Amino acid sequence: MEADELMSLVKVAGDDDPKRALAATAAARRELERLEAVQVRRARAQGGTWAEIATALGVSKQAVHKKYGGHGLFHSER
């Protein structure tokens, strides 16, 4: 999904029709989760530590490692 499509979802999330707004909110959340995972994977591939990634995300190292560390998609613990 492109950034402009994500922005369209965010705009629709403010719609007066709650069903339409909720559907757009859910779609935007899924896309943001996907984008976050991609960026975590990129950061790890470029040598980023779990602590650095956690700081960037505003969460604990344990939280980010729990969410992304056990997937087998990322490098081992640093």
C-alpha angles and dihedrals in degrees: 000000000000125000092250091055090051090050089052090054091050090051092050089048086072092053120133089234104083095203092053091044092050093049090050091046091052092048091049091049091052091049093048090050089051092049091049091053091050092051093046089051090049092048092051091047089054092052100266116158125229088246092056092047091047091052091050090050094044094238136106123278088242092054095051093043091050091050098044110010100077098051097090087231096099135061120268122277117295 
